[in-house]
Amino acid sequence: VNVNFAPFFISTPPTTAISTFNYIYPLIGGDDDGDALVFTLVDGPREMVLDTKTNTLTWIPLPTDPLENKIIVQVSDGKLSTTQKFTINLTISAPAIISFVADDPDDRDNIFSDDDIITINFDQATNTPPVTKMADIITLLKFNDSIGDDFTGEWVTKSRLVITIIKAGGAKPGIGTLRVGVNKAGNLLNEAL
């Protein structure tokens, strides 16, 4: 009796990807009969490509892609086939803060007050989302302490944001103790995205 065994996957897919970075998954399969194998991308993001010469799955995800991406690939020996189903979880790439400077030009007391300025420099050009309202800035950035009851921002370049304290109110953080980071839930992205 001549029995044909189904092909199988040997490779395990990476299940995380970072937006704007190349996702690469070399497909490796086996067949107990020694049959030639053909790999197929059955389902995945529109931009995902399977190179049939190298059997490598590639994709450059965008921040607008879903955070969870269902993928189905198939390996066939010409008679039988096996599918591999997996999900790629997308991490959104955001610009990183490389420096920030707090300036206290009016009274030089090193405590935030009205009209003080915070300049934030990013490692790359951003998508320059709105920053004219305090709520806009809080959506994009997280501070370790309150910087005031009201403040506004302006993109002076695509990688430099200047925040002006309009009303310090009860906020009195020392200029040397303030820390700032990018809020991952915000909409601060790389310019190309």
C-alpha positions in Angstrom: 0.0 0.0 0.0 1.4 3.4 -1.0 0.6 5.9 1.7 1.3 9.6 1.3 1.9 11.6 4.6 0.9 15.2 4.9 3.7 17.8 5.0 4.3 19.7 8.2 5.8 23.0 9.5 9.1 22.9 11.3 9.4 26.7 11.6 7.7 28.7 14.4 6.5 32.2 13.4 7.5 35.3 15.2 4.3 36.6 16.7 5.3 40.3 17.3 6.1 43.0 14.9 7.0 46.7 15.2 5.4 49.2 12.9 7.7 50.5 10.2 10.2 47.6 10.8 10.5 44.6 8.5 8.8 41.5 9.8 10.6 38.3 8.4 9.5 34.7 8.8 11.4 32.0 6.9 9.0 29.2 6.3 10.5 25.7 6.9 8.5 22.5 6.3 9.1 18.8 6.2 7.6 15.8 4.5 8.2 12.2 5.6 7.8 11.1 1.9 10.5 13.5 0.7 8.0 15.3 -1.6 8.8 18.8 -2.9 7.0 21.4 -0.8 5.2 24.5 -2.0 4.3 27.3 0.5 1.3 29.6 0.1 0.1 32.7 2.0 -3.6 32.0 2.4 -4.5 35.0 4.5 -2.8 38.0 6.0 -2.4 41.8 5.7 -2.6 43.2 2.2 1.0 44.3 2.2 2.4 40.9 3.4 4.4 39.1 0.8 5.6 35.5 0.4 8.7 35.1 -1.7 8.2 31.7 -3.3 11.9 31.4 -4.2 13.1 31.7 -0.6 9.9 30.7 1.2 10.2 33.9 3.3 7.2 35.8 4.5 7.8 39.6 4.8 5.8 42.5 5.9 6.4 46.1 6.8 3.4 47.0 9.1 2.1 50.5 9.4 0.8 52.1 12.6 -2.6 52.2 10.9 -2.6 48.4 10.6 -4.7 46.4 13.2 -2.9 45.6 16.5 -3.8 41.9 16.0 -3.2 40.4 12.5 -4.4 36.9 11.7 -2.1 35.0 9.3 -2.7 31.6 7.6 0.1 30.0 5.6 0.0 26.6 3.9 2.5 24.0 3.0 1.6 21.4 0.3 3.3 18.4 -1.2 1.0 18.5 -4.3 -1.4 16.0 -2.8 -1.9 16.9 0.9 -1.5 20.2 2.7 -1.2 21.6 6.2 -2.0 25.1 7.4 -0.3 27.1 10.1 -2.5 29.8 11.7 -1.1 32.5 14.0 -1.5 36.1 15.1 1.0 38.8 14.8 0.7 41.4 17.5 1.7 44.9 16.3 3.7 47.3 18.5 3.4 50.9 17.3 6.8 52.7 16.8 6.9 56.2 18.4 9.6 58.8 18.3 11.8 58.8 21.4 12.6 61.8 23.5 16.3 62.5 23.3 16.4 65.7 25.4 14.2 68.2 27.0 15.1 71.5 28.5 13.0 73.5 31.0 13.6 77.2 30.9 12.6 79.6 33.7 13.4 82.9 32.0 11.2 85.3 34.0 12.3 84.7 37.6 15.1 82.1 37.5 13.8 80.4 40.7 14.0 76.9 39.1 10.3 76.3 39.9 7.7 76.3 37.1 5.7 79.5 36.8 3.6 81.3 34.2 5.4 81.7 30.8 8.1 79.1 31.6 9.0 77.0 28.6 9.7 73.3 28.1 11.5 72.3 24.9 11.3 68.6 23.9 13.6 67.2 21.2 12.7 63.8 19.5 15.1 61.4 17.8 13.2 61.7 14.5 10.6 63.8 12.6 7.1 63.3 14.0 3.6 63.4 12.5 3.2 66.8 14.5 -0.2 66.0 16.0 -2.1 68.9 17.5 -0.6 70.5 20.7 -2.4 73.8 21.1 -4.5 72.6 24.0 -3.4 71.1 27.3 -5.5 68.0 26.6 -3.7 67.5 23.4 -0.3 67.5 25.1 -1.5 65.2 28.0 -2.6 62.7 25.3 0.8 62.6 23.8 3.2 63.0 26.7 3.3 61.8 30.3 5.0 63.9 33.0 6.0 62.7 36.5 4.5 65.8 38.0 1.9 68.4 37.0 3.4 71.2 35.0 0.5 73.6 35.4 -3.2 74.2 35.3 -3.0 75.3 31.6 -0.3 75.1 28.9 0.0 75.1 25.2 2.4 73.7 22.7 3.9 74.5 19.3 5.9 72.3 16.9 8.9 74.6 15.9 10.3 71.8 13.7 9.0 68.2 13.1 11.2 67.0 15.8 11.0 69.8 18.4 8.1 70.7 20.5 8.0 73.8 22.7 5.4 73.9 25.6 4.6 77.2 27.3 3.1 77.2 30.8 0.1 79.6 30.6 -1.0 79.1 34.2 1.1 77.3 36.7 -1.6 77.3 39.4 -0.7 74.9 42.2 2.0 73.1 40.2 5.4 73.8 41.6 7.7 71.0 40.3 11.3 71.9 40.4 12.8 72.3 37.0 15.6 69.7 37.7 13.1 67.1 38.9 10.6 67.0 36.0 10.6 63.9 33.8 8.7 63.4 30.6 8.0 60.4 28.4 5.9 59.5 25.3 2.4 58.3 26.2 2.0 55.0 24.2 -1.7 55.6 24.0 -1.2 58.9 22.3 -1.0 59.6 18.6 2.7 60.6 18.4 4.1 58.7 15.5 7.0 58.9 13.1 6.6 61.5 10.3 6.4 58.9 7.5 3.4 57.2 9.2 
